[in-house]
Amino acid sequence: MRIRDLLQLGAVDLSPKVKNKEDAINRLVDLVSSTGCINDTERFRQAVFDRESKGSTGLGEGVAIPHAKSAGVSYPGLAAMVVKDGIDFDSLDGKKTRLFFIIASPHKASDAHLDVLARLSSLLIDANFRQALIDAKSPTEFLSLIDNAEKVERKEEKEQVNSTQDKKKYDLVAVTACPAGLSHTYMAAEALELKARQMGLSIKVEADGAAGNRNELLPEDIANAKAVIVAADRTVRMDRFIGKPLVRVGVNDGIRKPEELITRALSSDCPKYSLITSVESVSLPMLLYRYLMSGLTYLMPLVASAGILTAFASLEHVNGTDIGFFFETIGYSISILLFPVLSAFIAHSIGGRTALVAGFVGGVMADLSGSGVVGAVVNGFAGGAIAFLTAKLARRFLKGHDAMFALLVYPLAGTLGVTAVAEFVTSIPSSFIDSHIIAFVNQAGPVTRLIMGAVLAAMMSADMGGPLNKMSYAVGVLMLADSLPEPVAGGLVMAAVMAGGMVPPISAGLAALVGSGLFSDNERKQSLNAIGKGMLFVTEGVMPFMLIAPSRMRLSCFLASATAGALSCWCGCTVCAPHGGIFIIPLSYHALQYSGAIIVGVLAGTVLMLVSRIGVRIEK
């Protein structure tokens, strides 16, 4: 399947009348809808805007690829648009966007469709090709450029295959992967391949995207390569690279810094990957933090579902009714899964699939022993370690025949091992710690609550999505999971954390609206977007306002968040879910006081930000 099979002549607009991001998305949706691939245009339009609210699809270098999967799409489709003067699309590099493609995907997209999307992303990495598309005089010329580029790429791929049939050796091998697996995965792969060719080097890149693991690295590829580059934002199989010089970065570095990565990988001082050096290269606290966050990723949807259902069942006009009992039963049933899921996926992040059974058993043991979320976390680490060591010993002594043990021996050894550890080692101290934490929060006096709420909320704005922010959020989620189905202590902590995360972007947006002369044009344009993100509990919405006087703005955010968190805790406010922002407030305990705490924090933040910008103006 070619790109032209999805991109029709009538779906290319080279002179659209658009002024901003919203106009651009609406025009792109209308274009792709005109091809007939959309059965519900408004449903697909909403899906595109929902996807955009989670993070901009402006990839930088003047390119944006909005996309969404929706039941409103009958079959895959593409549309393209060129805005020669460019518009602000919240791109990663902050530059204006001129070249747009929109991807309409049904819920079950075929592999052939994903191949086309991968090819499009790869082509767009070439600056000359992008400029040629922008300069196209007609839609026909636009499509012709894409056709020619596809032919050249296929010819190069064929020549590369033919040239490596006899000599399957590469200077470098690489893996690229991003969470969505659509654009960034393939753009990073293409960037590395293009730069390697320019440097006179051969490279094989495994693009681990939504269509599966394409161009998979074979053992002989890795063995013969001089070095390895892993540009990925999620977990990939790393044990196959043991003993090879390796550079490990995020997928964006693969797109933006391919030459630097290649140079680092081939340098004489590039460290070789091993189980020991992989741990040494990252501090132990950071390593444990990554494992914990892997567990939280799978825990959060369950906590949200259990908390919301339980809170809904407790409403005055619902409690005691059949529907209330129904929702309460479901919420309680989900809450039973919290510890096993948390423990299982912590273990999985350490030992892979062979650790899942040990992790689930560790969570069950934490529930049975009353050791709470502390026990689940500790048992998750224990289960992952036991499974990892079991698999390693089996591979070493069974010499390739360990696969037959995967179904029986691995899970049995993990089950017995983690049960013994939980029963005789972790249960008592974990129960002691967990019960005392809950008791401390429940019995805290007004002053203690003020301090606790201020600290947790301030951490949310201390580094805007960094380790402190994530750690504060992790504490809130874990405490909430520990308290369900009655979110008392955990709900109190989570409320302070959520308030601390909502206040900075709302404050920044209001400050830009009120004191427009103190803020740049870009900041004023971002004001409503920041307010919206803040209401949805997306703390990073404040980032565009941190470029001018960052230390003063950060202090303003810090103090405003601390104010909201302190008032929330002092009033005894609780929330029932780890996300949701303003949409979760109606189900919170002391909803009016909680709203007031957030409003006071926002007002304090707005005033502080205006004062900080006035100070900058006076200094100038």
Secondary structure, 3 states (H helix, E strand, C coil): CCHHHCEEEEEEECCCCCCCHHHHHHHHHHHHHCCCCECCHHHHHHHHHHHHHCCCCEEECCEECCEEECCCECCCEEEEEEEEEEECCCCCCCCCEEEEEEEEECCCCCHHHHHHHHHHHHHCCCHHHHHHHHCCCCHHHHHHHHHHHHHHHHHHHHHHHHHHCCCCCCCEEEEEECCCCCCHHHHHHHHHHHHHHHCCCCEEEEEEECCEEECCCCHHHHHHCCEEEEEECCCCCCHHHCCCEEEEECHHHHHHCHHHHHHHHHCCCCCECCHHHHHHCCCHHHHHHHHHHHHHHHHHHHHHHHHHHHHHHCCCCCCCCHHHHHHHHHHHHHHHHHHHHHHHHHHHHHHHHHHHHHHHHHHHHHHHHCCHHHHHHHHHHHHHHHHHHHHHHHHHHHCCCHHHHCCCHHHHHHHHHHHHHHHHHHHHHHHHHHHHHHHHHHHCCHHHHHHHHHHHHHHHCCCCCCHHHHHHHHHHHHHHHHHCCCCCHHHHHHHHHHHHHHHHHHHHHHHHHHCHHHCCHHHHHHHHHHHHHHHCCCHHHHHHHCCCCHHHHHHHHHHHHHHHHHHHHHCCCECCCCCCHHHHHHHCECHHHHHHHHHHHHHHHHHHHHHHHHHHHHHC
